[in-house]
């Protein structure tokens, strides 16, 4: 009767044939980025792009260049992220 040795790695242990599914933070980060971009596009439609959603002051151009989906000015960002 044939043994099931083909199920085992050469050292006799079960092969690691089914790596654990990893919950990647990257997926969530991309989804988050997409949501931010969609929000930025919605602000463009509303004619409010580049305005802080918190205090309605203009967001610094440097901030928008660094992150075009930026939703808050530097003051509010500091307040929010503390
Ligand atoms: Zn602000």
PDB file of the backbone (N, CA, C, O) and the ligand in Angstrom, with CONECT records:
HET     ZN  A 101       1
ATOM      1  N   UNK A   1       0.838  -1.210   0.000  1.00  0.00           N
ATOM      2  CA  UNK A   1       0.000   0.000   0.000  1.00  0.00           C
ATOM      3  C   UNK A   1       0.861   1.244   0.000  1.00  0.00           C
ATOM      4  O   UNK A   1       1.802   1.373   0.783  1.00  0.00           O
ATOM      5  N   UNK A   2       0.524   2.146  -0.884  1.00  0.00           N
ATOM      6  CA  UNK A   2       1.342   3.358  -0.979  1.00  0.00           C
ATOM      7  C   UNK A   2       1.140   4.233   0.249  1.00  0.00           C
ATOM      8  O   UNK A   2       0.031   4.381   0.763  1.00  0.00           O
ATOM      9  N   UNK A   3       2.200   4.781   0.681  1.00  0.00           N
ATOM     10  CA  UNK A   3       2.107   5.738   1.769  1.00  0.00           C
ATOM     11  C   UNK A   3       1.832   7.122   1.187  1.00  0.00           C
ATOM     12  O   UNK A   3       1.909   7.331  -0.024  1.00  0.00           O
ATOM     13  N   UNK A   4       1.521   8.030   2.044  1.00  0.00           N
ATOM     14  CA  UNK A   4       1.196   9.391   1.601  1.00  0.00           C
ATOM     15  C   UNK A   4       2.403  10.303   1.724  1.00  0.00           C
ATOM     16  O   UNK A   4       2.285  11.481   2.059  1.00  0.00           O
ATOM     17  N   UNK A   5       3.561   9.733   1.447  1.00  0.00           N
ATOM     18  CA  UNK A   5       4.774  10.519   1.623  1.00  0.00           C
ATOM     19  C   UNK A   5       4.814  11.758   0.745  1.00  0.00           C
ATOM     20  O   UNK A   5       5.493  12.738   1.050  1.00  0.00           O
ATOM     21  N   UNK A   6       4.072  11.690  -0.353  1.00  0.00           N
ATOM     22  CA  UNK A   6       4.100  12.862  -1.239  1.00  0.00           C
ATOM     23  C   UNK A   6       3.456  14.094  -0.601  1.00  0.00           C
ATOM     24  O   UNK A   6       3.596  15.214  -1.091  1.00  0.00           O
ATOM     25  N   UNK A   7       2.745  13.855   0.506  1.00  0.00           N
ATOM     26  CA  UNK A   7       2.163  14.999   1.215  1.00  0.00           C
ATOM     27  C   UNK A   7       3.159  15.666   2.160  1.00  0.00           C
ATOM     28  O   UNK A   7       2.914  16.735   2.719  1.00  0.00           O
ATOM     29  N   UNK A   8       4.290  14.986   2.311  1.00  0.00           N
ATOM     30  CA  UNK A   8       5.232  15.495   3.297  1.00  0.00           C
ATOM     31  C   UNK A   8       6.467  16.081   2.629  1.00  0.00           C
ATOM     32  O   UNK A   8       6.880  15.650   1.553  1.00  0.00           O
ATOM     33  N   UNK A   9       7.034  17.056   3.282  1.00  0.00           N
ATOM     34  CA  UNK A   9       8.290  17.600   2.820  1.00  0.00           C
ATOM     35  C   UNK A   9       9.391  16.572   3.086  1.00  0.00           C
ATOM     36  O   UNK A   9       9.195  15.652   3.879  1.00  0.00           O
ATOM     37  N   UNK A  10      10.533  16.718   2.439  1.00  0.00           N
ATOM     38  CA  UNK A  10      11.618  15.726   2.592  1.00  0.00           C
ATOM     39  C   UNK A  10      11.999  15.462   4.039  1.00  0.00           C
ATOM     40  O   UNK A  10      12.455  14.362   4.353  1.00  0.00           O
ATOM     41  N   UNK A  11      11.830  16.417   4.918  1.00  0.00           N
ATOM     42  CA  UNK A  11      12.213  16.186   6.309  1.00  0.00           C
ATOM     43  C   UNK A  11      11.070  15.563   7.111  1.00  0.00           C
ATOM     44  O   UNK A  11      11.183  15.412   8.327  1.00  0.00           O
ATOM     45  N   UNK A  12       9.966  15.197   6.440  1.00  0.00           N
ATOM     46  CA  UNK A  12       8.894  14.476   7.104  1.00  0.00           C
ATOM     47  C   UNK A  12       7.806  15.360   7.678  1.00  0.00           C
ATOM     48  O   UNK A  12       6.828  14.857   8.231  1.00  0.00           O
ATOM     49  N   UNK A  13       7.960  16.664   7.558  1.00  0.00           N
ATOM     50  CA  UNK A  13       6.931  17.567   8.066  1.00  0.00           C
ATOM     51  C   UNK A  13       5.982  17.948   6.931  1.00  0.00           C
ATOM     52  O   UNK A  13       6.326  17.816   5.756  1.00  0.00           O
ATOM     53  N   UNK A  14       4.838  18.401   7.272  1.00  0.00           N
ATOM     54  CA  UNK A  14       3.881  18.825   6.257  1.00  0.00           C
ATOM     55  C   UNK A  14       4.416  20.054   5.543  1.00  0.00           C
ATOM     56  O   UNK A  14       4.911  20.973   6.195  1.00  0.00           O
ATOM     57  N   UNK A  15       4.328  20.092   4.233  1.00  0.00           N
ATOM     58  CA  UNK A  15       4.814  21.255   3.491  1.00  0.00           C
ATOM     59  C   UNK A  15       3.937  22.470   3.741  1.00  0.00           C
ATOM     60  O   UNK A  15       2.741  22.364   4.014  1.00  0.00           O
ATOM     61  N   UNK A  16       4.555  23.587   3.642  1.00  0.00           N
ATOM     62  CA  UNK A  16       3.828  24.837   3.851  1.00  0.00           C
ATOM     63  C   UNK A  16       3.198  25.247   2.531  1.00  0.00           C
ATOM     64  O   UNK A  16       3.642  26.193   1.880  1.00  0.00           O
ATOM     65  N   UNK A  17       2.147  24.514   2.145  1.00  0.00           N
ATOM     66  CA  UNK A  17       1.571  24.724   0.824  1.00  0.00           C
ATOM     67  C   UNK A  17       0.442  25.736   0.847  1.00  0.00           C
ATOM     68  O   UNK A  17      -0.012  26.177  -0.209  1.00  0.00           O
ATOM     69  N   UNK A  18      -0.019  26.112   2.033  1.00  0.00           N
ATOM     70  CA  UNK A  18      -1.140  27.050   2.111  1.00  0.00           C
ATOM     71  C   UNK A  18      -0.778  28.182   3.050  1.00  0.00           C
ATOM     72  O   UNK A  18      -1.211  28.210   4.202  1.00  0.00           O
ATOM     73  N   UNK A  19       0.019  29.119   2.551  1.00  0.00           N
ATOM     74  CA  UNK A  19       0.411  30.237   3.408  1.00  0.00           C
ATOM     75  C   UNK A  19      -0.814  30.975   3.945  1.00  0.00           C
ATOM     76  O   UNK A  19      -1.803  31.171   3.239  1.00  0.00           O
ATOM     77  N   UNK A  20      -0.723  31.366   5.176  1.00  0.00           N
ATOM     78  CA  UNK A  20      -1.843  32.079   5.784  1.00  0.00           C
ATOM     79  C   UNK A  20      -2.167  33.337   4.993  1.00  0.00           C
ATOM     80  O   UNK A  20      -1.281  34.077   4.565  1.00  0.00           O
ATOM     81  N   UNK A  21      -3.438  33.551   4.815  1.00  0.00           N
ATOM     82  CA  UNK A  21      -3.864  34.768   4.120  1.00  0.00           C
ATOM     83  C   UNK A  21      -3.581  35.959   5.028  1.00  0.00           C
ATOM     84  O   UNK A  21      -4.009  36.016   6.181  1.00  0.00           O
ATOM     85  N   UNK A  22      -2.857  36.889   4.469  1.00  0.00           N
ATOM     86  CA  UNK A  22      -2.472  38.047   5.265  1.00  0.00           C
ATOM     87  C   UNK A  22      -3.447  39.188   5.028  1.00  0.00           C
ATOM     88  O   UNK A  22      -3.805  39.513   3.896  1.00  0.00           O
ATOM     89  N   UNK A  23      -3.847  39.761   6.099  1.00  0.00           N
ATOM     90  CA  UNK A  23      -4.673  40.960   5.965  1.00  0.00           C
ATOM     91  C   UNK A  23      -3.734  42.142   5.819  1.00  0.00           C
ATOM     92  O   UNK A  23      -3.152  42.636   6.785  1.00  0.00           O
ATOM     93  N   UNK A  24      -3.611  42.572   4.583  1.00  0.00           N
ATOM     94  CA  UNK A  24      -2.623  43.603   4.301  1.00  0.00           C
ATOM     95  C   UNK A  24      -3.156  44.981   4.660  1.00  0.00           C
ATOM     96  O   UNK A  24      -4.274  45.355   4.307  1.00  0.00           O
ATOM     97  N   UNK A  25      -2.327  45.714   5.366  1.00  0.00           N
ATOM     98  CA  UNK A  25      -2.693  47.103   5.632  1.00  0.00           C
ATOM     99  C   UNK A  25      -2.707  47.913   4.341  1.00  0.00           C
ATOM    100  O   UNK A  25      -3.396  48.927   4.229  1.00  0.00           O
ATOM    101  N   UNK A  26      -1.921  47.434   3.361  1.00  0.00           N
ATOM    102  CA  UNK A  26      -1.827  48.165   2.114  1.00  0.00           C
ATOM    103  C   UNK A  26      -3.170  48.299   1.423  1.00  0.00           C
ATOM    104  O   UNK A  26      -3.480  49.343   0.849  1.00  0.00           O
ATOM    105  N   UNK A  27      -3.974  47.233   1.477  1.00  0.00           N
ATOM    106  CA  UNK A  27      -5.282  47.283   0.845  1.00  0.00           C
ATOM    107  C   UNK A  27      -6.132  48.368   1.479  1.00  0.00           C
ATOM    108  O   UNK A  27      -6.792  49.149   0.793  1.00  0.00           O
ATOM    109  N   UNK A  28      -6.102  48.401   2.802  1.00  0.00           N
ATOM    110  CA  UNK A  28      -6.901  49.410   3.488  1.00  0.00           C
ATOM    111  C   UNK A  28      -6.377  50.810   3.178  1.00  0.00           C
ATOM    112  O   UNK A  28      -7.149  51.758   3.031  1.00  0.00           O
ATOM    113  N   UNK A  29      -5.060  50.924   3.083  1.00  0.00           N
ATOM    114  CA  UNK A  29      -4.472  52.228   2.791  1.00  0.00           C
ATOM    115  C   UNK A  29      -4.896  52.702   1.414  1.00  0.00           C
ATOM    116  O   UNK A  29      -5.199  53.879   1.220  1.00  0.00           O
ATOM    117  N   UNK A  30      -4.917  51.770   0.443  1.00  0.00           N
ATOM    118  CA  UNK A  30      -5.324  52.167  -0.900  1.00  0.00           C
ATOM    119  C   UNK A  30      -6.799  52.560  -0.930  1.00  0.00           C
ATOM    120  O   UNK A  30      -7.173  53.540  -1.575  1.00  0.00           O
ATOM    121  N   UNK A  31      -7.632  51.790  -0.229  1.00  0.00           N
ATOM    122  CA  UNK A  31      -9.053  52.123  -0.181  1.00  0.00           C
ATOM    123  C   UNK A  31      -9.248  53.491   0.463  1.00  0.00           C
ATOM    124  O   UNK A  31     -10.086  54.284   0.032  1.00  0.00           O
ATOM    125  N   UNK A  32      -8.464  53.752   1.497  1.00  0.00           N
ATOM    126  CA  UNK A  32      -8.561  55.032   2.173  1.00  0.00           C
ATOM    127  C   UNK A  32      -8.153  56.163   1.236  1.00  0.00           C
ATOM    128  O   UNK A  32      -8.798  57.210   1.183  1.00  0.00           O
ATOM    129  N   UNK A  33      -7.057  55.927   0.491  1.00  0.00           N
ATOM    130  CA  UNK A  33      -6.595  56.937  -0.452  1.00  0.00           C
ATOM    131  C   UNK A  33      -7.650  57.196  -1.510  1.00  0.00           C
ATOM    132  O   UNK A  33      -7.905  58.348  -1.862  1.00  0.00           O
ATOM    133  N   UNK A  34      -8.271  56.133  -2.024  1.00  0.00           N
ATOM    134  CA  UNK A  34      -9.309  56.287  -3.044  1.00  0.00           C
ATOM    135  C   UNK A  34     -10.476  57.109  -2.500  1.00  0.00           C
ATOM    136  O   UNK A  34     -11.012  57.970  -3.198  1.00  0.00           O
ATOM    137  N   UNK A  35     -10.861  56.846  -1.273  1.00  0.00           N
ATOM    138  CA  UNK A  35     -11.963  57.592  -0.667  1.00  0.00           C
ATOM    139  C   UNK A  35     -11.611  59.068  -0.557  1.00  0.00           C
ATOM    140  O   UNK A  35     -12.458  59.937  -0.764  1.00  0.00           O
ATOM    141  N   UNK A  36     -10.333  59.345  -0.224  1.00  0.00           N
ATOM    142  CA  UNK A  36      -9.914  60.739  -0.099  1.00  0.00           C
ATOM    143  C   UNK A  36      -9.948  61.435  -1.461  1.00  0.00           C
ATOM    144  O   UNK A  36     -10.347  62.593  -1.574  1.00  0.00           O
ATOM    145  N   UNK A  37      -9.515  60.691  -2.503  1.00  0.00           N
ATOM    146  CA  UNK A  37      -9.515  61.276  -3.838  1.00  0.00           C
ATOM    147  C   UNK A  37     -10.953  61.541  -4.289  1.00  0.00           C
ATOM    148  O   UNK A  37     -11.249  62.583  -4.874  1.00  0.00           O
ATOM    149  N   UNK A  38     -11.834  60.588  -4.010  1.00  0.00           N
ATOM    150  CA  UNK A  38     -13.236  60.784  -4.393  1.00  0.00           C
ATOM    151  C   UNK A  38     -13.824  61.994  -3.664  1.00  0.00           C
ATOM    152  O   UNK A  38     -14.610  62.752  -4.233  1.00  0.00           O
ATOM    153  N   UNK A  39     -13.441  62.161  -2.423  1.00  0.00           N
ATOM    154  CA  UNK A  39     -13.925  63.309  -1.669  1.00  0.00           C
ATOM    155  C   UNK A  39     -13.388  64.609  -2.271  1.00  0.00           C
ATOM    156  O   UNK A  39     -14.090  65.618  -2.335  1.00  0.00           O
ATOM    157  N   UNK A  40     -12.116  64.559  -2.713  1.00  0.00           N
ATOM    158  CA  UNK A  40     -11.526  65.742  -3.335  1.00  0.00           C
ATOM    159  C   UNK A  40     -12.253  66.082  -4.635  1.00  0.00           C
ATOM    160  O   UNK A  40     -12.502  67.252  -4.926  1.00  0.00           O
ATOM    161  N   UNK A  41     -12.594  65.042  -5.421  1.00  0.00           N
ATOM    162  CA  UNK A  41     -13.323  65.277  -6.672  1.00  0.00           C
ATOM    163  C   UNK A  41     -14.712  65.846  -6.371  1.00  0.00           C
ATOM    164  O   UNK A  41     -15.197  66.712  -7.100  1.00  0.00           O
ATOM    165  N   UNK A  42     -15.344  65.374  -5.321  1.00  0.00           N
ATOM    166  CA  UNK A  42     -16.656  65.894  -4.941  1.00  0.00           C
ATOM    167  C   UNK A  42     -16.544  67.368  -4.558  1.00  0.00           C
ATOM    168  O   UNK A  42     -17.434  68.166  -4.853  1.00  0.00           O
ATOM    169  N   UNK A  43     -15.435  67.721  -3.893  1.00  0.00           N
ATOM    170  CA  UNK A  43     -15.229  69.135  -3.543  1.00  0.00           C
ATOM    171  C   UNK A  43     -15.008  69.972  -4.795  1.00  0.00           C
ATOM    172  O   UNK A  43     -15.446  71.120  -4.868  1.00  0.00           O
ATOM    173  N   UNK A  44     -14.316  69.383  -5.795  1.00  0.00           N
ATOM    174  CA  UNK A  44     -14.157  70.105  -7.059  1.00  0.00           C
ATOM    175  C   UNK A  44     -15.514  70.393  -7.680  1.00  0.00           C
ATOM    176  O   UNK A  44     -15.773  71.508  -8.132  1.00  0.00           O
ATOM    177  N   UNK A  45     -16.385  69.377  -7.701  1.00  0.00           N
ATOM    178  CA  UNK A  45     -17.720  69.552  -8.265  1.00  0.00           C
ATOM    179  C   UNK A  45     -18.460  70.663  -7.538  1.00  0.00           C
ATOM    180  O   UNK A  45     -19.204  71.427  -8.153  1.00  0.00           O
ATOM    181  N   UNK A  46     -18.257  70.751  -6.252  1.00  0.00           N
ATOM    182  CA  UNK A  46     -18.956  71.738  -5.441  1.00  0.00           C
ATOM    183  C   UNK A  46     -18.249  73.082  -5.456  1.00  0.00           C
ATOM    184  O   UNK A  46     -18.711  74.035  -4.828  1.00  0.00           O
ATOM    185  N   UNK A  47     -17.126  73.165  -6.172  1.00  0.00           N
ATOM    186  CA  UNK A  47     -16.387  74.408  -6.240  1.00  0.00           C
ATOM    187  C   UNK A  47     -15.653  74.739  -4.954  1.00  0.00           C
ATOM    188  O   UNK A  47     -15.331  75.896  -4.683  1.00  0.00           O
ATOM    189  N   UNK A  48     -15.395  73.707  -4.169  1.00  0.00           N
ATOM    190  CA  UNK A  48     -14.765  73.931  -2.868  1.00  0.00           C
ATOM    191  C   UNK A  48     -13.399  73.269  -2.781  1.00  0.00           C
ATOM    192  O   UNK A  48     -12.828  73.152  -1.697  1.00  0.00           O
ATOM    193  N   UNK A  49     -12.878  72.839  -3.916  1.00  0.00           N
ATOM    194  CA  UNK A  49     -11.576  72.184  -3.868  1.00  0.00           C
ATOM    195  C   UNK A  49     -10.503  73.180  -3.436  1.00  0.00           C
ATOM    196  O   UNK A  49     -10.482  74.328  -3.879  1.00  0.00           O
ATOM    197  N   UNK A  50      -9.619  72.714  -2.564  1.00  0.00           N
ATOM    198  CA  UNK A  50      -8.552  73.581  -2.090  1.00  0.00           C
ATOM    199  C   UNK A  50      -8.942  74.372  -0.863  1.00  0.00           C
ATOM    200  O   UNK A  50      -8.141  75.129  -0.315  1.00  0.00           O
ATOM    201  N   UNK A  51     -10.193  74.188  -0.430  1.00  0.00           N
ATOM    202  CA  UNK A  51     -10.636  74.842   0.797  1.00  0.00           C
ATOM    203  C   UNK A  51     -10.646  73.834   1.935  1.00  0.00           C
ATOM    204  O   UNK A  51     -11.043  72.682   1.759  1.00  0.00           O
ATOM    205  N   UNK A  52     -10.210  74.275   3.090  1.00  0.00           N
ATOM    206  CA  UNK A  52     -10.213  73.418   4.267  1.00  0.00           C
ATOM    207  C   UNK A  52     -11.662  73.048   4.619  1.00  0.00           C
ATOM    208  O   UNK A  52     -12.525  73.921   4.714  1.00  0.00           O
ATOM    209  N   UNK A  53     -11.916  71.763   4.810  1.00  0.00           N
ATOM    210  CA  UNK A  53     -13.275  71.326   5.124  1.00  0.00           C
ATOM    211  C   UNK A  53     -13.657  71.699   6.558  1.00  0.00           C
ATOM    212  O   UNK A  53     -14.831  71.669   6.927  1.00  0.00           O
ATOM    213  N   UNK A  54     -12.661  72.046   7.347  1.00  0.00           N
ATOM    214  CA  UNK A  54     -12.939  72.360   8.747  1.00  0.00           C
ATOM    215  C   UNK A  54     -13.173  73.856   8.954  1.00  0.00           C
ATOM    216  O   UNK A  54     -14.144  74.253   9.597  1.00  0.00           O
ATOM    217  N   UNK A  55     -12.274  74.686   8.403  1.00  0.00           N
ATOM    218  CA  UNK A  55     -12.364  76.120   8.686  1.00  0.00           C
ATOM    219  C   UNK A  55     -12.632  76.945   7.425  1.00  0.00           C
ATOM    220  O   UNK A  55     -12.808  78.160   7.505  1.00  0.00           O
ATOM    221  N   UNK A  56     -12.663  76.273   6.241  1.00  0.00           N
ATOM    222  CA  UNK A  56     -12.972  76.920   4.965  1.00  0.00           C
ATOM    223  C   UNK A  56     -11.951  77.966   4.547  1.00  0.00           C
ATOM    224  O   UNK A  56     -12.243  78.818   3.708  1.00  0.00           O
ATOM    225  N   UNK A  57     -10.769  77.912   5.119  1.00  0.00           N
ATOM    226  CA  UNK A  57      -9.666  78.735   4.619  1.00  0.00           C
ATOM    227  C   UNK A  57      -9.004  77.989   3.466  1.00  0.00           C
ATOM    228  O   UNK A  57      -9.134  76.772   3.337  1.00  0.00           O
ATOM    229  N   UNK A  58      -8.299  78.738   2.638  1.00  0.00           N
ATOM    230  CA  UNK A  58      -7.591  78.090   1.533  1.00  0.00           C
ATOM    231  C   UNK A  58      -6.482  77.205   2.086  1.00  0.00           C
ATOM    232  O   UNK A  58      -5.754  77.583   3.003  1.00  0.00           O
ATOM    233  N   UNK A  59      -6.376  76.012   1.499  1.00  0.00           N
ATOM    234  CA  UNK A  59      -5.277  75.116   1.867  1.00  0.00           C
ATOM    235  C   UNK A  59      -4.025  75.573   1.141  1.00  0.00           C
ATOM    236  O   UNK A  59      -4.083  75.932  -0.035  1.00  0.00           O
ATOM    237  N   UNK A  60      -2.896  75.563   1.831  1.00  0.00           N
ATOM    238  CA  UNK A  60      -1.640  75.978   1.212  1.00  0.00           C
ATOM    239  C   UNK A  60      -1.378  75.174  -0.054  1.00  0.00           C
ATOM    240  O   UNK A  60      -1.588  73.962  -0.095  1.00  0.00           O
ATOM    241  N   UNK A  61      -0.911  75.880  -1.091  1.00  0.00           N
ATOM    242  CA  UNK A  61      -0.604  75.204  -2.352  1.00  0.00           C
ATOM    243  C   UNK A  61       0.440  74.106  -2.139  1.00  0.00           C
ATOM    244  O   UNK A  61       0.387  73.052  -2.774  1.00  0.00           O
ATOM    245  N   UNK A  62       1.367  74.364  -1.255  1.00  0.00           N
ATOM    246  CA  UNK A  62       2.396  73.347  -0.980  1.00  0.00           C
ATOM    247  C   UNK A  62       1.781  72.055  -0.449  1.00  0.00           C
ATOM    248  O   UNK A  62       2.230  70.953  -0.765  1.00  0.00           O
ATOM    249  N   UNK A  63       0.738  72.225   0.370  1.00  0.00           N
ATOM    250  CA  UNK A  63       0.075  71.029   0.904  1.00  0.00           C
ATOM    251  C   UNK A  63      -0.648  70.276  -0.201  1.00  0.00           C
ATOM    252  O   UNK A  63      -0.621  69.046  -0.243  1.00  0.00           O
ATOM    253  N   UNK A  64      -1.295  71.017  -1.096  1.00  0.00           N
ATOM    254  CA  UNK A  64      -2.024  70.370  -2.185  1.00  0.00           C
ATOM    255  C   UNK A  64      -1.060  69.716  -3.170  1.00  0.00           C
ATOM    256  O   UNK A  64      -1.367  68.681  -3.761  1.00  0.00           O
ATOM    257  N   UNK A  65       0.098  70.329  -3.338  1.00  0.00           N
ATOM    258  CA  UNK A  65       1.082  69.711  -4.231  1.00  0.00           C
ATOM    259  C   UNK A  65       1.615  68.419  -3.626  1.00  0.00           C
ATOM    260  O   UNK A  65       1.877  67.449  -4.337  1.00  0.00           O
ATOM    261  N   UNK A  66       1.769  68.419  -2.313  1.00  0.00           N
ATOM    262  CA  UNK A  66       2.254  67.210  -1.642  1.00  0.00           C
ATOM    263  C   UNK A  66       1.181  66.134  -1.612  1.00  0.00           C
ATOM    264  O   UNK A  66       1.479  64.945  -1.722  1.00  0.00           O
ATOM    265  N   UNK A  67      -0.079  66.560  -1.463  1.00  0.00           N
ATOM    266  CA  UNK A  67      -1.185  65.610  -1.383  1.00  0.00           C
ATOM    267  C   UNK A  67      -2.420  66.267  -1.981  1.00  0.00           C
ATOM    268  O   UNK A  67      -3.146  66.981  -1.289  1.00  0.00           O
ATOM    269  N   UNK A  68      -2.658  66.022  -3.275  1.00  0.00           N
ATOM    270  CA  UNK A  68      -3.774  66.699  -3.967  1.00  0.00           C
ATOM    271  C   UNK A  68      -5.131  66.419  -3.347  1.00  0.00           C
ATOM    272  O   UNK A  68      -6.085  67.158  -3.591  1.00  0.00           O
ATOM    273  N   UNK A  69      -5.233  65.366  -2.548  1.00  0.00           N
ATOM    274  CA  UNK A  69      -6.513  65.046  -1.922  1.00  0.00           C
ATOM    275  C   UNK A  69      -6.620  65.643  -0.526  1.00  0.00           C
ATOM    276  O   UNK A  69      -7.543  65.328   0.225  1.00  0.00           O
ATOM    277  N   UNK A  70      -5.669  66.507  -0.184  1.00  0.00           N
ATOM    278  CA  UNK A  70      -5.667  67.115   1.143  1.00  0.00           C
ATOM    279  C   UNK A  70      -6.979  67.853   1.392  1.00  0.00           C
ATOM    280  O   UNK A  70      -7.444  68.612   0.542  1.00  0.00           O
ATOM    281  N   UNK A  71      -7.574  67.623   2.572  1.00  0.00           N
ATOM    282  CA  UNK A  71      -8.900  68.173   2.865  1.00  0.00           C
ATOM    283  C   UNK A  71      -8.862  69.270   3.920  1.00  0.00           C
ATOM    284  O   UNK A  71      -9.839  69.999   4.089  1.00  0.00           O
ATOM    285  N   UNK A  72      -7.767  69.392   4.618  1.00  0.00           N
ATOM    286  CA  UNK A  72      -7.716  70.383   5.692  1.00  0.00           C
ATOM    287  C   UNK A  72      -6.444  71.214   5.584  1.00  0.00           C
ATOM    288  O   UNK A  72      -5.435  70.764   5.042  1.00  0.00           O
ATOM    289  N   UNK A  73      -6.511  72.420   6.103  1.00  0.00           N
ATOM    290  CA  UNK A  73      -5.347  73.289   6.099  1.00  0.00           C
ATOM    291  C   UNK A  73      -4.354  72.825   7.166  1.00  0.00           C
ATOM    292  O   UNK A  73      -4.644  71.944   7.975  1.00  0.00           O
ATOM    293  N   UNK A  74      -3.182  73.444   7.139  1.00  0.00           N
ATOM    294  CA  UNK A  74      -2.135  72.999   8.065  1.00  0.00           C
ATOM    295  C   UNK A  74      -2.549  73.221   9.515  1.00  0.00           C
ATOM    296  O   UNK A  74      -2.238  72.407  10.384  1.00  0.00           O
ATOM    297  N   UNK A  75      -3.256  74.329   9.777  1.00  0.00           N
ATOM    298  CA  UNK A  75      -3.685  74.586  11.142  1.00  0.00           C
ATOM    299  C   UNK A  75      -4.611  73.474  11.640  1.00  0.00           C
ATOM    300  O   UNK A  75      -4.421  72.930  12.728  1.00  0.00           O
ATOM    301  N   UNK A  76      -5.630  73.145  10.812  1.00  0.00           N
ATOM    302  CA  UNK A  76      -6.583  72.132  11.226  1.00  0.00           C
ATOM    303  C   UNK A  76      -5.953  70.751  11.247  1.00  0.00           C
ATOM    304  O   UNK A  76      -6.322  69.907  12.063  1.00  0.00           O
ATOM    305  N   UNK A  77      -5.016  70.525  10.363  1.00  0.00           N
ATOM    306  CA  UNK A  77      -4.325  69.238  10.356  1.00  0.00           C
ATOM    307  C   UNK A  77      -3.584  69.062  11.664  1.00  0.00           C
ATOM    308  O   UNK A  77      -3.633  67.991  12.270  1.00  0.00           O
ATOM    309  N   UNK A  78      -2.905  70.095  12.101  1.00  0.00           N
ATOM    310  CA  UNK A  78      -2.180  70.008  13.363  1.00  0.00           C
ATOM    311  C   UNK A  78      -3.149  69.797  14.514  1.00  0.00           C
ATOM    312  O   UNK A  78      -2.867  69.039  15.442  1.00  0.00           O
ATOM    313  N   UNK A  79      -4.297  70.473  14.449  1.00  0.00           N
ATOM    314  CA  UNK A  79      -5.284  70.322  15.504  1.00  0.00           C
ATOM    315  C   UNK A  79      -5.845  68.901  15.532  1.00  0.00           C
ATOM    316  O   UNK A  79      -6.025  68.301  16.592  1.00  0.00           O
ATOM    317  N   UNK A  80      -6.120  68.373  14.312  1.00  0.00           N
ATOM    318  CA  UNK A  80      -6.754  67.062  14.221  1.00  0.00           C
ATOM    319  C   UNK A  80      -5.784  65.951  14.575  1.00  0.00           C
ATOM    320  O   UNK A  80      -6.153  64.984  15.242  1.00  0.00           O
ATOM    321  N   UNK A  81      -4.540  66.088  14.127  1.00  0.00           N
ATOM    322  CA  UNK A  81      -3.604  64.996  14.306  1.00  0.00           C
ATOM    323  C   UNK A  81      -2.786  65.152  15.568  1.00  0.00           C
ATOM    324  O   UNK A  81      -2.138  64.215  16.033  1.00  0.00           O
ATOM    325  N   UNK A  82      -2.828  66.375  16.121  1.00  0.00           N
ATOM    326  CA  UNK A  82      -2.210  66.675  17.392  1.00  0.00           C
ATOM    327  C   UNK A  82      -0.904  66.004  17.632  1.00  0.00           C
ATOM    328  O   UNK A  82      -0.296  66.194  18.685  1.00  0.00           O
TER     329      UNK A  82
HETATM  330 ZN    ZN A 101      -8.546  74.618   8.412  1.00  0.00          ZN
END
